[in-house]
Amino acid sequence: MAKCWKFGDNISTDEIIPVQYMVVVDPRELGTHIMENVRPGFAGQFQTGDIIVAGENYGYGSSREHAVWALKGAGTSAVIARSYARIFYRNALNIGLPAIICPEAVDGIEEGDSVEVDLEKGTIHHLTKGVTYSFPLFPSFLREIMENGGLIETLNAMDLKKRID
């Protein structure tokens, strides 16, 4: 069960993690500053496992990975949005952060609602309202990347498998 935090359309990477933190490379440290300029004190309320819900064009702007590192470092279990900026979307998947596209869920979820996401079934169970939303399944290779914690971890695991075989 995860608590949802709702944001609107056109949330930029600079809003996810302010530019003054671009010198920080530790995801946990970055996570202590997520959405700081949009909602002061937000990172202090956000708990490991919580979910960001947003509108259109989430993560537009810079191609820096700091925005997705910050979300992952804060303990974000998934982001559910109407749509994503292309580079943010790929960066999220590359580090194992589920970036789910589900407009119906965005419409139905309110701030503070509880949901459960099932990546294998492509469902979001809205526990607060007793509704289930469906989203397109990720291909198996992307689910594997998310399960392994990112692309690098997946490639490392594949290399290890080859060495064992």
C-alpha positions in Angstrom: 0.0 0.0 0.0 1.4 3.4 -1.0 0.3 6.9 -0.3 -0.2 9.2 -3.3 1.1 12.7 -3.8 -0.6 14.6 -6.6 0.9 17.2 -8.9 -0.4 19.0 -12.0 0.8 19.2 -15.6 4.2 20.3 -16.8 6.4 19.5 -13.8 9.9 20.1 -15.0 13.1 18.3 -13.9 14.2 21.6 -12.2 11.0 21.5 -10.1 11.6 17.8 -9.2 15.1 18.6 -8.1 16.2 22.3 -7.9 19.2 23.2 -10.1 21.5 24.1 -7.1 21.7 20.4 -6.3 23.1 19.3 -9.6 26.5 19.0 -8.0 25.1 16.2 -5.7 25.5 12.7 -6.9 24.2 10.7 -3.9 20.5 9.8 -4.7 19.6 9.7 -1.0 20.9 13.3 -0.5 19.1 14.4 -3.7 15.9 12.8 -2.4 15.9 15.1 0.6 15.3 18.0 -1.7 12.5 16.7 -4.1 9.9 19.2 -5.1 11.5 21.7 -2.6 10.6 24.8 -4.7 7.1 23.6 -5.6 6.1 22.4 -2.1 8.5 23.5 0.7 8.9 20.7 3.2 7.6 18.1 0.8 10.6 15.7 1.1 10.1 15.6 4.9 6.6 14.3 4.5 7.3 11.9 1.7 7.8 8.3 2.9 9.7 5.4 1.3 7.2 3.6 -1.0 5.0 6.6 -1.7 3.9 7.4 -5.2 3.9 10.6 -7.3 0.8 11.1 -9.4 1.0 13.8 -12.1 -0.6 15.2 -15.2 0.8 15.8 -18.7 4.4 16.1 -19.6 5.9 15.1 -16.3 9.7 15.6 -16.2 10.1 17.9 -19.1 13.2 20.1 -19.4 16.8 19.0 -18.8 18.0 15.6 -19.8 19.9 15.3 -16.5 19.3 12.1 -14.6 19.3 13.9 -11.3 15.5 14.2 -11.3 15.0 10.5 -11.4 17.9 9.8 -9.0 16.2 12.2 -6.6 12.9 10.5 -6.8 14.4 7.1 -6.4 16.7 8.3 -3.6 13.5 9.6 -1.8 12.1 6.1 -1.9 9.5 6.7 -4.7 8.0 3.3 -5.6 6.4 4.6 -8.9 5.3 7.6 -10.8 1.8 7.5 -12.4 1.2 10.2 -15.0 -0.9 11.1 -18.0 2.3 11.5 -20.1 6.1 11.9 -19.6 8.8 13.9 -21.3 10.6 11.3 -23.4 14.0 11.6 -21.8 12.7 11.6 -18.3 10.6 8.4 -19.1 13.7 6.6 -20.4 15.9 7.8 -17.5 13.3 6.5 -15.0 13.1 3.1 -16.6 17.0 2.9 -16.9 17.3 3.3 -13.1 14.4 0.9 -12.3 11.8 3.5 -11.4 8.4 2.5 -12.8 7.0 5.4 -14.9 3.4 4.3 -15.5 1.1 6.0 -18.0 -2.5 5.7 -16.8 -4.8 8.8 -17.4 -7.7 7.1 -15.7 -5.8 6.6 -12.5 -4.6 10.2 -12.6 -8.2 11.4 -12.9 -9.4 9.1 -10.1 -6.6 9.4 -7.5 -6.6 12.3 -5.0 -3.7 13.4 -2.8 -3.4 11.1 0.2 -5.2 8.1 -1.4 -3.7 4.7 -1.0 -3.0 2.4 -4.0 -1.1 -0.8 -4.8 0.6 -1.2 -8.2 1.1 -4.6 -9.8 3.6 -4.3 -12.6 3.1 -7.9 -13.7 -0.6 -7.5 -14.1 -0.6 -3.9 -15.3 -3.0 -2.8 -12.6 -3.3 -0.1 -10.0 -5.6 -1.0 -7.1 -7.1 2.2 -5.7 -7.6 1.0 -2.2 -9.3 4.3 -1.0 -12.0 4.1 -3.6 -12.1 0.3 -4.3 -11.4 0.7 -8.0 -8.8 -0.9 -10.2 -7.2 0.8 -13.2 -5.3 -1.0 -16.0 -2.2 0.3 -17.8 -0.3 -1.3 -20.7 2.1 -4.0 -19.5 5.7 -3.2 -19.7 7.6 -5.6 -22.0 9.3 -8.4 -20.0 12.8 -6.9 -20.5 11.7 -3.6 -18.9 10.0 -5.4 -16.0 13.3 -7.2 -15.5 15.2 -3.9 -15.5 12.8 -2.5 -12.8 12.9 -5.7 -10.7 16.7 -5.6 -10.8 16.9 -2.0 -9.8 18.0 -0.6 -13.1 19.7 -1.2 -16.4 23.3 -1.4 -15.1 22.3 -3.9 -12.4 20.5 -5.9 -15.1 23.5 -5.9 -17.4 25.8 -6.9 -14.5 23.4 -9.8 -13.6 23.4 -10.9 -17.3 27.2 -10.8 -17.4 27.3 -12.9 -14.2 24.9 -15.4 -15.7 27.1 -15.8 -18.8 30.1 -16.4 -16.5 28.3 -19.1 -14.6 26.9 -20.8 -17.8 
